[in-house]
Amino acid sequence: MGKKATAAEKNYRVAKVIRLLANGVQRPDILEYARKEWDISRSSTDNLIKAAKDEIKEAINEQRDDFVSRKIYQLEDILMKAAKRENHSAMVGAIRLQCEIAQVMK
């Protein structure tokens, strides 16, 4: 097997594995790719796959938090507009949705 990868090489490899996973490439094919391209073992490749999946999860969670924040803010605007019109049903609906999105109530 090859020499130990530098931090930059590891980052490149993780990014490549992320792209492979995003394109639906399965583990056996990633193992083969890593063996041919980087001359690394299964366990090293599995570590790269794990690191790639962790980065994907982190990115999705950040996007989810941003999405949730935007939707709660949009509902706050709807709530204020409903309050000005004294539309109590719409106000309650907006509050209920805010609570559901924020997972305050179950």
C-alpha positions in Angstrom: 0.0 0.0 0.0 1.0 3.6 -0.5 2.4 6.1 1.9 0.3 8.0 4.4 -1.8 10.7 2.8 -1.3 14.4 3.6 -4.2 16.4 5.0 -4.8 17.9 1.6 -4.8 14.5 -0.1 -7.3 13.2 2.5 -9.6 16.2 2.0 -9.4 15.7 -1.8 -10.2 12.0 -1.3 -13.1 12.7 1.0 -14.5 15.2 -1.5 -14.2 12.7 -4.3 -15.9 10.0 -2.2 -18.7 12.5 -1.5 -19.2 13.0 -5.3 -19.2 9.3 -5.8 -21.8 8.7 -3.1 -23.9 11.6 -4.5 -23.8 9.9 -7.9 -25.1 6.6 -6.4 -21.8 4.7 -6.5 -21.9 1.8 -4.1 -19.2 0.7 -1.6 -17.7 -2.1 -3.7 -17.2 0.3 -6.6 -15.7 2.9 -4.3 -13.4 0.3 -2.8 -12.2 -0.6 -6.3 -11.8 3.0 -7.3 -9.7 3.8 -4.2 -7.6 0.7 -4.7 -6.8 1.6 -8.3 -6.5 5.4 -7.9 -4.9 5.8 -4.5 -3.6 2.3 -3.7 -5.3 2.2 -0.3 -6.8 -0.6 1.7 -10.4 -1.4 2.4 -10.2 -0.1 5.9 -8.7 3.1 4.8 -11.4 3.5 2.1 -14.1 2.7 4.7 -12.6 5.5 6.8 -12.9 7.8 3.8 -16.5 6.7 3.2 -17.4 7.3 6.9 -15.8 10.8 6.8 -17.7 11.6 3.5 -21.0 10.5 5.0 -20.3 12.5 8.2 -19.7 15.6 6.0 -22.8 15.0 4.1 -24.9 14.7 7.3 -23.3 17.9 8.7 -24.2 19.8 5.5 -27.7 18.5 5.5 -28.2 19.4 9.2 -26.9 22.9 8.5 -29.3 23.3 5.6 -32.1 21.9 7.7 -31.5 24.4 10.5 -31.4 27.2 7.9 -34.6 26.0 6.3 -36.4 25.6 9.7 -35.3 29.1 10.7 -36.6 30.6 7.5 -40.0 28.9 7.7 -40.5 29.9 11.3 -39.7 33.5 10.4 -42.1 33.4 7.4 -44.8 32.1 9.7 -44.1 34.9 12.1 -44.9 37.3 9.2 -48.1 35.5 8.5 -49.0 35.6 12.1 -48.6 39.4 12.3 -50.6 39.9 9.1 -53.4 37.6 10.5 -53.3 39.6 13.8 -53.8 42.9 12.0 -56.9 41.4 10.3 -58.0 39.9 13.6 -58.1 36.5 11.8 -57.8 34.4 14.9 -58.1 31.1 13.1 -55.1 31.9 10.9 -53.2 33.1 13.9 -53.7 29.9 15.7 -52.8 27.9 12.6 -49.5 29.9 12.2 -48.6 29.4 15.8 -49.4 25.7 15.6 -47.2 25.3 12.5 -44.4 27.2 14.2 -44.6 24.9 17.2 -44.6 21.8 14.9 -41.6 23.0 12.9 -39.7 23.9 16.0 -40.8 20.5 17.5 -42.2 22.2 20.6 -45.3 20.0 20.5 -45.7 16.5 19.4 
